[in-house]
Amino acid sequence: MTKASNMAKTIAIIGGGPAGLAAAELLSETQHGVTVYDAMPTIGRKFLLAGKSGLNLTHAELFEDFAGRYGTASAHLRPALDAFTPQDMRHWAQGLGIETFVGSSGRVFPTAMKASPLLRAWRQRLEMRGVTIRTRWRWNGFGEGDALLFETPEGTQAIDSDATLLALGGASWPRLGSDARWVPILKARGVTAVPFRPANCGFDVAWGADFVERYAGAPVKSVAAMSDAGRSQGEFVITRHGIEGSLVYGHAAALRDRLAANGQADFVLDLVPGRSLDTLASALDKAPRKASFSNRLRKAARIDGVKLALVREVVPNADHLPANDLASMLKTLRVHVLRPRPIAEAISSAGGIPLDAIGPTGMLRAAPGIFVAGEMTDWEAPTGGYLLTACMATGRLAATGLLEWVSGSETRQATGV
């Protein structure tokens, strides 16, 4: 860490999610005055929601594989991830008294599986180190002399800071605070944003009413999915609107982008991933001709229940197909997706501040002294701990850059480099 100057500075962190809190934690090790401002009644609202069904902290795969999960943003994020790796994440949690374990999928969880104990311990440590946390303080822009203007329960407040770090999130789950209201504020400063798009989201499918009535909420297990993102195995859920679940999320960006480019996209399923096409075709061909379609699929392919219903829903004439064609269809069942579900329902979002508008230390090139971190910048990642790790890593990187800035070791050029 770069040693700061002897004169204490006033630092404002706007956004009390993982990126902002990670930045505050690093800055709390200095003599500077650090205040975290959040518009919501409590900090970490989305963090807590993510932990309701088991908080996925990070992933235990090889680091090179982990660092490559961010697509075109991987190179930009690499310095932040090098400085705060998945193993560092586990050590950090352990330092808060939270033990972790690696699940069968390689995902890392707290042993208690919940987010609330970790967040309580985290806040307590921040406050013990002198970090001030103000909730129900909504940032509304800049005032005279570049003061930060906040809407608070006591009215409008103007706060002066020597440097500001923004960690305001993207546009998913806006009721938890990530509402992208910062976009026009920064646009007035010459900082544009790529339009937000849903990521790790479900998709609408034109299901028939009878299918929805019977199978909405049913999991489709032990299948493989294929898209421009490649092939992966897992499960997903039939919903009243279409499809949701971890297997869908892994292909969401590819499906979303193909819809945007071509106006159509297919979620391609292999319903029998453990059997080759030839083996499956042979088994179907040997099935008794007088057997019902459902019995043929159950005995020859072990397909029944929701999988059988899905076949009938997507390919109504499937029972008339010859064995070879039927086998091919079961290995490449094409579910036509219509559109992503609304961004307000998405786990995360793509879009935000373009990466080329941000200097290597996290400072906005068009706004010296203002640093950004987390999901408000234009990167995305699949579920599996990648989102949380990168948010915290970018928060820490931006905090390090901010320290360099206030110590005078970084040049005061508008380019931010």
Contacts in CASP RR format, 6 or more apart in sequence:
PFRMAT RR
TARGET T0000
AUTHOR 0000-0000-0000
METHOD contacts of the structure
MODEL  1
MTKASNMAKTIAIIGGGPAGLAAAELLSETQHGVTVYDAMPTIGRKFLLA
GKSGLNLTHAELFEDFAGRYGTASAHLRPALDAFTPQDMRHWAQGLGIET
FVGSSGRVFPTAMKASPLLRAWRQRLEMRGVTIRTRWRWNGFGEGDALLF
ETPEGTQAIDSDATLLALGGASWPRLGSDARWVPILKARGVTAVPFRPAN
CGFDVAWGADFVERYAGAPVKSVAAMSDAGRSQGEFVITRHGIEGSLVYG
HAAALRDRLAANGQADFVLDLVPGRSLDTLASALDKAPRKASFSNRLRKA
ARIDGVKLALVREVVPNADHLPANDLASMLKTLRVHVLRPRPIAEAISSA
GGIPLDAIGPTGMLRAAPGIFVAGEMTDWEAPTGGYLLTACMATGRLAAT
GLLEWVSGSETRQATGV
1 26 0 8 1.000
1 29 0 8 1.000
1 400 0 8 1.000
1 403 0 8 1.000
2 400 0 8 1.000
2 401 0 8 1.000
2 403 0 8 1.000
2 404 0 8 1.000
2 407 0 8 1.000
2 409 0 8 1.000
3 407 0 8 1.000
4 30 0 8 1.000
4 31 0 8 1.000
4 32 0 8 1.000
4 403 0 8 1.000
4 406 0 8 1.000
4 407 0 8 1.000
5 406 0 8 1.000
5 407 0 8 1.000
5 408 0 8 1.000
8 31 0 8 1.000
8 32 0 8 1.000
8 33 0 8 1.000
9 32 0 8 1.000
9 33 0 8 1.000
9 162 0 8 1.000
9 163 0 8 1.000
9 406 0 8 1.000
10 32 0 8 1.000
10 33 0 8 1.000
10 35 0 8 1.000
10 160 0 8 1.000
10 161 0 8 1.000
10 162 0 8 1.000
11 27 0 8 1.000
11 32 0 8 1.000
11 33 0 8 1.000
11 34 0 8 1.000
11 35 0 8 1.000
11 161 0 8 1.000
11 162 0 8 1.000
11 163 0 8 1.000
11 164 0 8 1.000
11 165 0 8 1.000
11 402 0 8 1.000
11 406 0 8 1.000
12 35 0 8 1.000
12 37 0 8 1.000
12 148 0 8 1.000
12 159 0 8 1.000
12 161 0 8 1.000
12 163 0 8 1.000
12 164 0 8 1.000
12 165 0 8 1.000
13 20 0 8 1.000
13 23 0 8 1.000
13 24 0 8 1.000
13 27 0 8 1.000
13 34 0 8 1.000
13 35 0 8 1.000
13 36 0 8 1.000
13 37 0 8 1.000
13 164 0 8 1.000
13 165 0 8 1.000
13 167 0 8 1.000
14 36 0 8 1.000
14 37 0 8 1.000
14 38 0 8 1.000
14 139 0 8 1.000
14 148 0 8 1.000
14 164 0 8 1.000
14 165 0 8 1.000
14 166 0 8 1.000
14 167 0 8 1.000
14 168 0 8 1.000
15 36 0 8 1.000
15 37 0 8 1.000
15 38 0 8 1.000
15 39 0 8 1.000
15 43 0 8 1.000
15 166 0 8 1.000
15 167 0 8 1.000
15 168 0 8 1.000
15 169 0 8 1.000
16 36 0 8 1.000
16 37 0 8 1.000
16 38 0 8 1.000
16 43 0 8 1.000
16 44 0 8 1.000
16 133 0 8 1.000
16 167 0 8 1.000
17 38 0 8 1.000
17 43 0 8 1.000
17 44 0 8 1.000
17 45 0 8 1.000
17 46 0 8 1.000
17 47 0 8 1.000
17 167 0 8 1.000
17 169 0 8 1.000
17 391 0 8 1.000
18 44 0 8 1.000
18 47 0 8 1.000
18 374 0 8 1.000
18 388 0 8 1.000
18 391 0 8 1.000
18 392 0 8 1.000
19 167 0 8 1.000
19 169 0 8 1.000
19 373 0 8 1.000
19 374 0 8 1.000
19 375 0 8 1.000
19 391 0 8 1.000
19 392 0 8 1.000
19 394 0 8 1.000
19 395 0 8 1.000
19 398 0 8 1.000
20 36 0 8 1.000
20 165 0 8 1.000
20 167 0 8 1.000
20 373 0 8 1.000
20 374 0 8 1.000
20 395 0 8 1.000
21 36 0 8 1.000
21 43 0 8 1.000
21 44 0 8 1.000
21 122 0 8 1.000
21 123 0 8 1.000
21 126 0 8 1.000
22 84 0 8 1.000
22 373 0 8 1.000
22 391 0 8 1.000
22 392 0 8 1.000
22 393 0 8 1.000
22 395 0 8 1.000
22 396 0 8 1.000
22 399 0 8 1.000
23 165 0 8 1.000
23 167 0 8 1.000
23 373 0 8 1.000
23 395 0 8 1.000
23 396 0 8 1.000
23 398 0 8 1.000
23 399 0 8 1.000
23 402 0 8 1.000
24 34 0 8 1.000
24 36 0 8 1.000
24 126 0 8 1.000
24 131 0 8 1.000
24 399 0 8 1.000
25 122 0 8 1.000
25 125 0 8 1.000
25 126 0 8 1.000
25 129 0 8 1.000
25 131 0 8 1.000
25 396 0 8 1.000
26 395 0 8 1.000
26 396 0 8 1.000
26 399 0 8 1.000
26 400 0 8 1.000
27 33 0 8 1.000
27 34 0 8 1.000
27 131 0 8 1.000
27 399 0 8 1.000
27 402 0 8 1.000
27 403 0 8 1.000
28 34 0 8 1.000
28 126 0 8 1.000
28 129 0 8 1.000
28 130 0 8 1.000
28 131 0 8 1.000
29 129 0 8 1.000
30 403 0 8 1.000
32 403 0 8 1.000
32 406 0 8 1.000
33 130 0 8 1.000
33 132 0 8 1.000
34 130 0 8 1.000
34 131 0 8 1.000
34 132 0 8 1.000
35 131 0 8 1.000
35 132 0 8 1.000
35 133 0 8 1.000
35 134 0 8 1.000
35 159 0 8 1.000
36 43 0 8 1.000
36 126 0 8 1.000
36 131 0 8 1.000
36 132 0 8 1.000
36 133 0 8 1.000
36 134 0 8 1.000
37 134 0 8 1.000
37 137 0 8 1.000
37 139 0 8 1.000
37 148 0 8 1.000
37 150 0 8 1.000
37 159 0 8 1.000
38 44 0 8 1.000
38 133 0 8 1.000
38 134 0 8 1.000
38 135 0 8 1.000
38 136 0 8 1.000
38 137 0 8 1.000
39 135 0 8 1.000
39 136 0 8 1.000
39 137 0 8 1.000
39 138 0 8 1.000
39 139 0 8 1.000
39 177 0 8 1.000
40 135 0 8 1.000
40 136 0 8 1.000
40 176 0 8 1.000
40 177 0 8 1.000
41 135 0 8 1.000
41 136 0 8 1.000
42 135 0 8 1.000
43 119 0 8 1.000
43 123 0 8 1.000
43 133 0 8 1.000
43 135 0 8 1.000
44 119 0 8 1.000
45 176 0 8 1.000
45 177 0 8 1.000
46 173 0 8 1.000
46 176 0 8 1.000
46 177 0 8 1.000
46 178 0 8 1.000
47 115 0 8 1.000
47 119 0 8 1.000
47 388 0 8 1.000
48 115 0 8 1.000
48 116 0 8 1.000
48 119 0 8 1.000
49 173 0 8 1.000
49 176 0 8 1.000
50 56 0 8 1.000
50 115 0 8 1.000
50 347 0 8 1.000
50 388 0 8 1.000
51 113 0 8 1.000
51 114 0 8 1.000
51 115 0 8 1.000
52 115 0 8 1.000
54 109 0 8 1.000
54 113 0 8 1.000
54 114 0 8 1.000
54 115 0 8 1.000
55 109 0 8 1.000
55 110 0 8 1.000
55 113 0 8 1.000
55 114 0 8 1.000
55 115 0 8 1.000
55 118 0 8 1.000
56 107 0 8 1.000
56 108 0 8 1.000
56 109 0 8 1.000
56 383 0 8 1.000
56 384 0 8 1.000
56 385 0 8 1.000
56 388 0 8 1.000
57 89 0 8 1.000
57 90 0 8 1.000
57 93 0 8 1.000
57 100 0 8 1.000
57 108 0 8 1.000
57 109 0 8 1.000
57 110 0 8 1.000
57 385 0 8 1.000
57 388 0 8 1.000
57 389 0 8 1.000
58 86 0 8 1.000
58 89 0 8 1.000
58 90 0 8 1.000
58 107 0 8 1.000
58 108 0 8 1.000
58 384 0 8 1.000
58 385 0 8 1.000
58 386 0 8 1.000
58 388 0 8 1.000
58 389 0 8 1.000
59 66 0 8 1.000
59 86 0 8 1.000
59 106 0 8 1.000
59 107 0 8 1.000
59 108 0 8 1.000
59 384 0 8 1.000
59 385 0 8 1.000
59 386 0 8 1.000
59 389 0 8 1.000
60 86 0 8 1.000
60 102 0 8 1.000
60 103 0 8 1.000
60 106 0 8 1.000
60 107 0 8 1.000
60 108 0 8 1.000
61 106 0 8 1.000
63 85 0 8 1.000
63 86 0 8 1.000
63 87 0 8 1.000
66 81 0 8 1.000
66 85 0 8 1.000
66 86 0 8 1.000
66 386 0 8 1.000
66 389 0 8 1.000
67 74 0 8 1.000
67 77 0 8 1.000
67 78 0 8 1.000
67 81 0 8 1.000
67 82 0 8 1.000
68 74 0 8 1.000
69 381 0 8 1.000
69 382 0 8 1.000
69 386 0 8 1.000
70 77 0 8 1.000
70 379 0 8 1.000
70 380 0 8 1.000
70 381 0 8 1.000
70 386 0 8 1.000
70 390 0 8 1.000
73 355 0 8 1.000
73 378 0 8 1.000
73 379 0 8 1.000
73 380 0 8 1.000
76 355 0 8 1.000
76 379 0 8 1.000
77 379 0 8 1.000
77 390 0 8 1.000
77 393 0 8 1.000
77 394 0 8 1.000
79 360 0 8 1.000
79 397 0 8 1.000
80 390 0 8 1.000
80 393 0 8 1.000
80 394 0 8 1.000
80 395 0 8 1.000
80 396 0 8 1.000
80 397 0 8 1.000
81 389 0 8 1.000
81 390 0 8 1.000
81 393 0 8 1.000
83 393 0 8 1.000
83 396 0 8 1.000
83 397 0 8 1.000
83 400 0 8 1.000
84 389 0 8 1.000
84 392 0 8 1.000
84 393 0 8 1.000
84 396 0 8 1.000
84 397 0 8 1.000
86 108 0 8 1.000
86 389 0 8 1.000
89 108 0 8 1.000
89 388 0 8 1.000
89 389 0 8 1.000
89 392 0 8 1.000
90 100 0 8 1.000
90 108 0 8 1.000
92 392 0 8 1.000
93 99 0 8 1.000
93 100 0 8 1.000
93 110 0 8 1.000
93 118 0 8 1.000
94 100 0 8 1.000
96 118 0 8 1.000
96 121 0 8 1.000
96 122 0 8 1.000
96 125 0 8 1.000
97 121 0 8 1.000
98 110 0 8 1.000
98 111 0 8 1.000
98 112 0 8 1.000
98 117 0 8 1.000
98 118 0 8 1.000
98 121 0 8 1.000
99 110 0 8 1.000
99 111 0 8 1.000
100 108 0 8 1.000
100 109 0 8 1.000
100 110 0 8 1.000
100 111 0 8 1.000
101 108 0 8 1.000
101 109 0 8 1.000
101 111 0 8 1.000
102 108 0 8 1.000
103 109 0 8 1.000
105 384 0 8 1.000
107 384 0 8 1.000
107 385 0 8 1.000
108 385 0 8 1.000
110 117 0 8 1.000
110 118 0 8 1.000
123 133 0 8 1.000
126 133 0 8 1.000
127 133 0 8 1.000
134 152 0 8 1.000
136 152 0 8 1.000
136 153 0 8 1.000
137 150 0 8 1.000
137 151 0 8 1.000
137 152 0 8 1.000
137 157 0 8 1.000
138 150 0 8 1.000
138 151 0 8 1.000
138 152 0 8 1.000
138 181 0 8 1.000
139 148 0 8 1.000
139 149 0 8 1.000
139 150 0 8 1.000
139 168 0 8 1.000
139 182 0 8 1.000
139 185 0 8 1.000
140 149 0 8 1.000
140 150 0 8 1.000
140 151 0 8 1.000
140 156 0 8 1.000
140 185 0 8 1.000
141 148 0 8 1.000
141 149 0 8 1.000
141 185 0 8 1.000
142 148 0 8 1.000
142 149 0 8 1.000
142 185 0 8 1.000
142 189 0 8 1.000
143 149 0 8 1.000
143 158 0 8 1.000
144 158 0 8 1.000
147 158 0 8 1.000
147 159 0 8 1.000
147 160 0 8 1.000
148 158 0 8 1.000
148 159 0 8 1.000
148 160 0 8 1.000
148 161 0 8 1.000
148 164 0 8 1.000
149 156 0 8 1.000
149 157 0 8 1.000
149 158 0 8 1.000
150 156 0 8 1.000
150 157 0 8 1.000
150 158 0 8 1.000
150 159 0 8 1.000
162 406 0 8 1.000
163 369 0 8 1.000
163 370 0 8 1.000
163 371 0 8 1.000
163 402 0 8 1.000
163 405 0 8 1.000
163 406 0 8 1.000
164 369 0 8 1.000
164 370 0 8 1.000
164 371 0 8 1.000
165 370 0 8 1.000
165 371 0 8 1.000
165 372 0 8 1.000
165 373 0 8 1.000
165 395 0 8 1.000
165 398 0 8 1.000
165 399 0 8 1.000
165 402 0 8 1.000
166 182 0 8 1.000
166 370 0 8 1.000
166 371 0 8 1.000
166 372 0 8 1.000
166 373 0 8 1.000
166 376 0 8 1.000
167 372 0 8 1.000
167 373 0 8 1.000
167 374 0 8 1.000
167 376 0 8 1.000
167 391 0 8 1.000
167 395 0 8 1.000
167 398 0 8 1.000
168 178 0 8 1.000
168 180 0 8 1.000
168 182 0 8 1.000
168 376 0 8 1.000
169 177 0 8 1.000
169 178 0 8 1.000
169 180 0 8 1.000
169 374 0 8 1.000
169 375 0 8 1.000
169 376 0 8 1.000
170 178 0 8 1.000
170 180 0 8 1.000
170 196 0 8 1.000
170 348 0 8 1.000
170 349 0 8 1.000
170 351 0 8 1.000
170 352 0 8 1.000
170 375 0 8 1.000
170 376 0 8 1.000
171 178 0 8 1.000
171 179 0 8 1.000
171 180 0 8 1.000
171 196 0 8 1.000
171 343 0 8 1.000
171 349 0 8 1.000
172 178 0 8 1.000
172 198 0 8 1.000
172 199 0 8 1.000
172 343 0 8 1.000
172 344 0 8 1.000
172 345 0 8 1.000
172 346 0 8 1.000
172 347 0 8 1.000
172 348 0 8 1.000
172 349 0 8 1.000
172 375 0 8 1.000
173 344 0 8 1.000
173 345 0 8 1.000
173 346 0 8 1.000
174 180 0 8 1.000
174 344 0 8 1.000
175 344 0 8 1.000
178 349 0 8 1.000
178 375 0 8 1.000
180 193 0 8 1.000
180 196 0 8 1.000
180 352 0 8 1.000
182 376 0 8 1.000
183 193 0 8 1.000
183 352 0 8 1.000
186 193 0 8 1.000
186 353 0 8 1.000
186 364 0 8 1.000
186 367 0 8 1.000
187 193 0 8 1.000
189 364 0 8 1.000
189 366 0 8 1.000
189 367 0 8 1.000
189 370 0 8 1.000
190 366 0 8 1.000
190 367 0 8 1.000
191 353 0 8 1.000
191 357 0 8 1.000
191 364 0 8 1.000
191 366 0 8 1.000
191 367 0 8 1.000
192 353 0 8 1.000
192 354 0 8 1.000
192 357 0 8 1.000
193 351 0 8 1.000
193 352 0 8 1.000
193 353 0 8 1.000
193 354 0 8 1.000
193 378 0 8 1.000
194 350 0 8 1.000
194 351 0 8 1.000
194 352 0 8 1.000
194 353 0 8 1.000
194 354 0 8 1.000
194 378 0 8 1.000
195 351 0 8 1.000
195 352 0 8 1.000
196 343 0 8 1.000
196 349 0 8 1.000
196 350 0 8 1.000
196 351 0 8 1.000
196 352 0 8 1.000
197 256 0 8 1.000
197 340 0 8 1.000
197 343 0 8 1.000
197 349 0 8 1.000
197 350 0 8 1.000
197 351 0 8 1.000
198 252 0 8 1.000
198 256 0 8 1.000
198 340 0 8 1.000
198 341 0 8 1.000
198 342 0 8 1.000
198 343 0 8 1.000
198 345 0 8 1.000
198 346 0 8 1.000
198 349 0 8 1.000
198 350 0 8 1.000
199 252 0 8 1.000
199 253 0 8 1.000
199 256 0 8 1.000
199 346 0 8 1.000
199 347 0 8 1.000
199 348 0 8 1.000
199 349 0 8 1.000
199 350 0 8 1.000
199 380 0 8 1.000
200 249 0 8 1.000
200 250 0 8 1.000
200 252 0 8 1.000
200 346 0 8 1.000
200 347 0 8 1.000
200 348 0 8 1.000
200 380 0 8 1.000
200 382 0 8 1.000
200 383 0 8 1.000
200 387 0 8 1.000
201 248 0 8 1.000
201 249 0 8 1.000
201 252 0 8 1.000
201 256 0 8 1.000
201 340 0 8 1.000
201 341 0 8 1.000
201 343 0 8 1.000
201 345 0 8 1.000
201 346 0 8 1.000
201 347 0 8 1.000
202 239 0 8 1.000
202 242 0 8 1.000
202 243 0 8 1.000
202 244 0 8 1.000
202 245 0 8 1.000
202 248 0 8 1.000
202 249 0 8 1.000
202 252 0 8 1.000
202 340 0 8 1.000
202 341 0 8 1.000
202 345 0 8 1.000
202 346 0 8 1.000
203 242 0 8 1.000
203 243 0 8 1.000
203 248 0 8 1.000
203 252 0 8 1.000
203 255 0 8 1.000
203 267 0 8 1.000
203 337 0 8 1.000
203 338 0 8 1.000
203 339 0 8 1.000
203 340 0 8 1.000
203 341 0 8 1.000
204 241 0 8 1.000
204 242 0 8 1.000
204 337 0 8 1.000
204 338 0 8 1.000
204 339 0 8 1.000
204 340 0 8 1.000
204 341 0 8 1.000
205 241 0 8 1.000
205 242 0 8 1.000
205 243 0 8 1.000
205 335 0 8 1.000
205 336 0 8 1.000
205 337 0 8 1.000
205 338 0 8 1.000
206 336 0 8 1.000
206 338 0 8 1.000
207 238 0 8 1.000
207 240 0 8 1.000
207 242 0 8 1.000
207 313 0 8 1.000
208 313 0 8 1.000
211 238 0 8 1.000
211 309 0 8 1.000
211 313 0 8 1.000
212 238 0 8 1.000
212 240 0 8 1.000
214 309 0 8 1.000
215 238 0 8 1.000
215 306 0 8 1.000
215 309 0 8 1.000
215 310 0 8 1.000
216 238 0 8 1.000
216 239 0 8 1.000
216 240 0 8 1.000
217 237 0 8 1.000
217 238 0 8 1.000
217 239 0 8 1.000
218 237 0 8 1.000
218 238 0 8 1.000
218 306 0 8 1.000
219 235 0 8 1.000
219 236 0 8 1.000
219 237 0 8 1.000
219 238 0 8 1.000
219 306 0 8 1.000
220 235 0 8 1.000
220 236 0 8 1.000
220 237 0 8 1.000
220 238 0 8 1.000
220 269 0 8 1.000
220 306 0 8 1.000
220 307 0 8 1.000
220 310 0 8 1.000
221 234 0 8 1.000
221 235 0 8 1.000
222 233 0 8 1.000
222 234 0 8 1.000
222 235 0 8 1.000
222 273 0 8 1.000
223 233 0 8 1.000
223 234 0 8 1.000
223 235 0 8 1.000
223 236 0 8 1.000
223 247 0 8 1.000
223 269 0 8 1.000
223 270 0 8 1.000
223 271 0 8 1.000
223 273 0 8 1.000
223 307 0 8 1.000
224 231 0 8 1.000
224 232 0 8 1.000
224 233 0 8 1.000
224 234 0 8 1.000
224 269 0 8 1.000
224 270 0 8 1.000
224 273 0 8 1.000
225 231 0 8 1.000
225 232 0 8 1.000
225 233 0 8 1.000
225 234 0 8 1.000
225 236 0 8 1.000
225 247 0 8 1.000
225 248 0 8 1.000
225 251 0 8 1.000
225 267 0 8 1.000
225 268 0 8 1.000
225 269 0 8 1.000
225 270 0 8 1.000
226 268 0 8 1.000
226 269 0 8 1.000
226 270 0 8 1.000
226 332 0 8 1.000
227 251 0 8 1.000
227 254 0 8 1.000
227 255 0 8 1.000
227 258 0 8 1.000
227 265 0 8 1.000
227 266 0 8 1.000
227 267 0 8 1.000
227 268 0 8 1.000
228 254 0 8 1.000
228 257 0 8 1.000
228 258 0 8 1.000
229 250 0 8 1.000
229 251 0 8 1.000
229 253 0 8 1.000
229 254 0 8 1.000
230 251 0 8 1.000
230 254 0 8 1.000
231 270 0 8 1.000
232 247 0 8 1.000
232 250 0 8 1.000
232 251 0 8 1.000
233 247 0 8 1.000
233 273 0 8 1.000
234 246 0 8 1.000
234 247 0 8 1.000
235 245 0 8 1.000
235 246 0 8 1.000
235 247 0 8 1.000
236 243 0 8 1.000
236 244 0 8 1.000
236 245 0 8 1.000
236 246 0 8 1.000
236 247 0 8 1.000
236 248 0 8 1.000
237 243 0 8 1.000
237 244 0 8 1.000
237 245 0 8 1.000
238 306 0 8 1.000
238 310 0 8 1.000
241 341 0 8 1.000
242 337 0 8 1.000
243 267 0 8 1.000
243 335 0 8 1.000
243 337 0 8 1.000
244 341 0 8 1.000
246 383 0 8 1.000
248 267 0 8 1.000
249 347 0 8 1.000
249 382 0 8 1.000
249 383 0 8 1.000
250 382 0 8 1.000
250 383 0 8 1.000
251 267 0 8 1.000
252 340 0 8 1.000
253 350 0 8 1.000
253 380 0 8 1.000
253 382 0 8 1.000
255 265 0 8 1.000
255 267 0 8 1.000
255 337 0 8 1.000
255 340 0 8 1.000
256 340 0 8 1.000
256 350 0 8 1.000
258 264 0 8 1.000
258 265 0 8 1.000
259 265 0 8 1.000
259 337 0 8 1.000
259 339 0 8 1.000
259 340 0 8 1.000
264 336 0 8 1.000
265 336 0 8 1.000
265 337 0 8 1.000
266 334 0 8 1.000
266 335 0 8 1.000
266 336 0 8 1.000
266 337 0 8 1.000
267 334 0 8 1.000
267 335 0 8 1.000
267 337 0 8 1.000
268 332 0 8 1.000
268 333 0 8 1.000
268 334 0 8 1.000
268 335 0 8 1.000
269 332 0 8 1.000
269 333 0 8 1.000
269 334 0 8 1.000
269 335 0 8 1.000
270 330 0 8 1.000
270 331 0 8 1.000
270 332 0 8 1.000
270 333 0 8 1.000
271 301 0 8 1.000
271 303 0 8 1.000
271 307 0 8 1.000
271 310 0 8 1.000
271 311 0 8 1.000
271 330 0 8 1.000
271 331 0 8 1.000
271 333 0 8 1.000
272 280 0 8 1.000
272 301 0 8 1.000
272 302 0 8 1.000
272 303 0 8 1.000
272 330 0 8 1.000
272 331 0 8 1.000
275 283 0 8 1.000
275 301 0 8 1.000
277 327 0 8 1.000
277 328 0 8 1.000
277 331 0 8 1.000
280 300 0 8 1.000
280 301 0 8 1.000
280 327 0 8 1.000
280 330 0 8 1.000
280 331 0 8 1.000
281 323 0 8 1.000
281 324 0 8 1.000
281 326 0 8 1.000
281 327 0 8 1.000
281 328 0 8 1.000
282 323 0 8 1.000
283 300 0 8 1.000
283 301 0 8 1.000
284 296 0 8 1.000
284 300 0 8 1.000
284 301 0 8 1.000
284 323 0 8 1.000
284 326 0 8 1.000
284 327 0 8 1.000
285 323 0 8 1.000
285 324 0 8 1.000
286 300 0 8 1.000
287 295 0 8 1.000
287 296 0 8 1.000
287 299 0 8 1.000
287 300 0 8 1.000
287 323 0 8 1.000
288 296 0 8 1.000
291 299 0 8 1.000
293 318 0 8 1.000
293 319 0 8 1.000
294 304 0 8 1.000
294 308 0 8 1.000
297 303 0 8 1.000
297 304 0 8 1.000
297 308 0 8 1.000
297 311 0 8 1.000
297 330 0 8 1.000
298 304 0 8 1.000
298 308 0 8 1.000
301 330 0 8 1.000
303 311 0 8 1.000
303 330 0 8 1.000
310 333 0 8 1.000
310 335 0 8 1.000
311 318 0 8 1.000
311 329 0 8 1.000
311 330 0 8 1.000
311 333 0 8 1.000
312 318 0 8 1.000
312 319 0 8 1.000
314 333 0 8 1.000
314 334 0 8 1.000
314 335 0 8 1.000
315 321 0 8 1.000
315 329 0 8 1.000
315 333 0 8 1.000
318 326 0 8 1.000
318 329 0 8 1.000
321 329 0 8 1.000
340 346 0 8 1.000
343 349 0 8 1.000
347 383 0 8 1.000
347 387 0 8 1.000
348 375 0 8 1.000
348 380 0 8 1.000
348 381 0 8 1.000
348 387 0 8 1.000
349 375 0 8 1.000
349 380 0 8 1.000
350 378 0 8 1.000
350 379 0 8 1.000
350 380 0 8 1.000
351 378 0 8 1.000
351 380 0 8 1.000
352 376 0 8 1.000
352 377 0 8 1.000
352 378 0 8 1.000
353 364 0 8 1.000
353 372 0 8 1.000
353 376 0 8 1.000
353 377 0 8 1.000
353 378 0 8 1.000
354 378 0 8 1.000
355 377 0 8 1.000
355 378 0 8 1.000
355 379 0 8 1.000
357 364 0 8 1.000
357 365 0 8 1.000
357 366 0 8 1.000
358 364 0 8 1.000
358 365 0 8 1.000
358 372 0 8 1.000
358 377 0 8 1.000
359 365 0 8 1.000
359 415 0 8 1.000
359 416 0 8 1.000
359 417 0 8 1.000
360 417 0 8 1.000
361 371 0 8 1.000
361 397 0 8 1.000
361 398 0 8 1.000
361 400 0 8 1.000
361 401 0 8 1.000
361 402 0 8 1.000
361 404 0 8 1.000
361 405 0 8 1.000
361 410 0 8 1.000
361 416 0 8 1.000
362 371 0 8 1.000
362 372 0 8 1.000
362 373 0 8 1.000
362 394 0 8 1.000
362 397 0 8 1.000
362 398 0 8 1.000
362 401 0 8 1.000
363 369 0 8 1.000
363 370 0 8 1.000
363 371 0 8 1.000
363 372 0 8 1.000
363 398 0 8 1.000
363 401 0 8 1.000
363 402 0 8 1.000
363 405 0 8 1.000
363 410 0 8 1.000
363 416 0 8 1.000
364 370 0 8 1.000
364 371 0 8 1.000
364 372 0 8 1.000
364 416 0 8 1.000
365 414 0 8 1.000
365 415 0 8 1.000
365 416 0 8 1.000
365 417 0 8 1.000
366 414 0 8 1.000
368 405 0 8 1.000
368 412 0 8 1.000
368 413 0 8 1.000
368 414 0 8 1.000
368 416 0 8 1.000
369 402 0 8 1.000
369 405 0 8 1.000
371 398 0 8 1.000
371 399 0 8 1.000
371 401 0 8 1.000
371 402 0 8 1.000
371 405 0 8 1.000
372 398 0 8 1.000
373 391 0 8 1.000
373 394 0 8 1.000
373 395 0 8 1.000
373 397 0 8 1.000
373 398 0 8 1.000
373 399 0 8 1.000
374 390 0 8 1.000
374 391 0 8 1.000
374 394 0 8 1.000
374 395 0 8 1.000
375 387 0 8 1.000
375 391 0 8 1.000
377 394 0 8 1.000
379 390 0 8 1.000
381 387 0 8 1.000
381 390 0 8 1.000
401 410 0 8 1.000
404 410 0 8 1.000
410 416 0 8 1.000
411 417 0 8 1.000
END
